[in-house]
Amino acid sequence: MSPVVTKTRKKPPAAWSDTRLVKACLSGDEEAWSLLIDKYKALIYSIPVKYGLSRQEAADVFQATCTELLVRLPELREPRALPKWLMQVAHHESYRWKRQSQRTVSRDAERDLPEPTTPAIAESLFQQTQEEQMLREAMTVLTPQCRRLVELLFFETPSRPYTEVAAELGLAVGSIGFTRQKCLERLRVQLDELGFN
C-alpha cells in the first residue's frame, strides 16, 4: 500500500501579500515583478490622469515610476508602505510633467512671462488615490461572483438593471438584493482590515 501524500495548497501568486511579492522580486523572481506591477498599475496610472496629463504623458509617468521602483526596491524597509511610496513617486513624476508642459506653453507664448506655478499636491487628491487603491485590493479578495456583482451594480454607468445582472451571473432576480448585501458586507470587512476610514 502506497503512503497517502497530502499536498499543502499554496496561495496563488496573485494573492501574495506585498511582503512576499517584494521578497520574491528581490530574489530575482520575474513572475513576482509582473504580479507586483500588475497589482499596482491602476494605482500608478490613476495619478497622472487626475493631473490631467495626456495618455502618452501618463504612460511616461508609469514608466518612470516603475523604473524608480526597480532601482529603489532594495531600500524599501516596510513592504506594507509600498502603495503609499508608489503614490508619492507617481505624484512627483506627474507634478514634474505638468510643470514641464506649463513651462513649455508659457515660453512658447511669450518669453517675458514668469514661470507658471503648479500648486502643491492637495491632501485630498492623495487621500482619494489611497482609498481607491484600498478598494481595488479589497475587491481582489472577493469571490469572482461577488466581485462581478459589485462591478455590475456600482462601477458601470449607467448601472445595469437587476434582470441583466441576474442573467449574467446566473442568479434569480429575487436573490440579487440578498447577494448584494452579503458581497458588500465582505467588501466592508476587507476595507476595515486595510484601514479604510
N, C-alpha and C positions, 0 to 999 in steps of 0.2 A: 504494500500500500504506500503510495507516494505521499509525502507530507503536504499539508494544506498550506499554501502560500497566501498570506493576506497582504494585499497591496495597500499602502497608505496613500490616500488620494491627495495629490498635491493641488494647491490652488493654481488655477491657470495664470500664466504670466500677466494677463490683463487685470487681474485682481490684486496684483502685488502692491504692497504699500510703497510709499516714496522711499522709505529707508532701504527696503530690499532692492528696489529699482536702482537707487543710487549706488549701492554696494555692487550690484551686478554690472552697472555701467563702468565703475572704477576698475573692475576686474577685466574689462575688455569685452563684455558680452554685447554683441551688436544688436541682438534682438531686444535687449533691455533698453538700449539707446532708442530704438524705433518706438518701443512702447512708451518711453518717457516723453518723447517728442509728441507722439500721438495723443497722450493723455493731456498735454498742456497746449496743443496747437490752437484750440479755440480760445483759450485764455489769452495767449500771446496776440493772436490776430484781432481780438476784440478791442485791444487798446488803441492801435493806430486808427481803427475805424472810428472810435469815439473822438479822436483828434481831427477827424475829417480828412485824413490822408487818402490819396488815391490807392487803387488796388496795387499798383506797382510799388508805391512807397510802403504800403502795408507789408508787402512781400519782402521788401528790403529790411524793414524793421524786424520782421520774423527771422530773417536770415541772420541779422546782426545779433539778435537775442540768443538764437541757438548757438552761434559761434562763441558768444560770451559764456554760455552755459558749458560748452565743450572745454573751453580754456579754464574756467574758474571752478568747475565742479569739484575738483580735489580739495579746494579751500572751504567748501561748504561744511560747517560744523554741525548743523542740525538739519537733516533732510526734511523734517516737517516744515521748515521755513522756506522750502523751495518755491511754492506758489507765490509767496509774497516777494521773494527775491526776483523771480521771473517778471512779476508785475512791475517792480521798480526798474529793472533793466529795460523792459518794453516801454514804460513811460518815458524814461530818459531818452531812448532812441527816437520815440515819436516826437518828443519835445524838440530834439535836435533837428529832425526832418522838417517839422513845422516851422521852426525858426529859420532854417536854411531856405525854405521856399519863400518865406516872407521877405527875407533879406534880398533874394534874387528879384522878386517882384518890385520891391521898393527901389533897388538900384537901377533896374531897367527903366522904371517910370521916371525917376528924377534923381540925379546924383546928390543933391543937397539935402534930401530928406534924412532925418535921423533914423538910426536902426530901429526896426519895429521890435516891440517887446511882446513876448508871449507870457501871459500871466502864469504864475506858479500853478502846479497841478492842484486842482481842487480836491480837498479831502473826500468830498462826496463821490467824485469820479473814481478815486482809488477804492473807496469802500464798496461802491457798486460793482466794480470789477471783481473784487474779492468775494462778494456774495454770489455773483454769477458763477464763479469757479466752484464754490461750495455746492451750489445747486447742481452743476454738471457732475461733480464727484458723487453726490448723493444719488443722482439718477442712475449712475452705473451700478449701484448696489441693488437696485430694484430688480424684480424678475422681469424678463423680457415683456411679458404681457402687461405688467403694471407700468413699465417704462413707456410702452407704446400707448397705453390708455392715457397717461398723463400728457404725452406729446400731442395726441389727437384732440384732447379736450382743452388743453391750456396753451399750447405752443403754436397752433395753427390759426391763421387769420383769413377769413372768418372761421370761428370754431365750427366743428362738424356737429350735425345733429346726432342724437343718440342712436338712431336707426342705422346710420352709416358706420358709427363706431362699433356697434354691436355686430354688424355684418363683417367688418374687417377682422374683429377679434374672435369671432365665432361664439359670441355670448348672446343670451337672451336680452332683449331691450330692457326688460324689467330689472335685470341684475346689474346694469351699468352703475346706477347710483350707489348701491352697496359696495360694488367692486371699487369704484372711485374712492369711496370713503376709506376702505382698507388700504388702498395704494397710497393715498395722501397721508394716512397715519404712519405708514412705513417710511415715507419720504420725510415726514416731520421728525421721526426718531433719528434718521440718518443725519438730518441737518443739525439736530441738537448735539449729536456726537461730534460733529465737525465744528461746533461752536458758533453756529449761525444764530444771530440775535433776532 
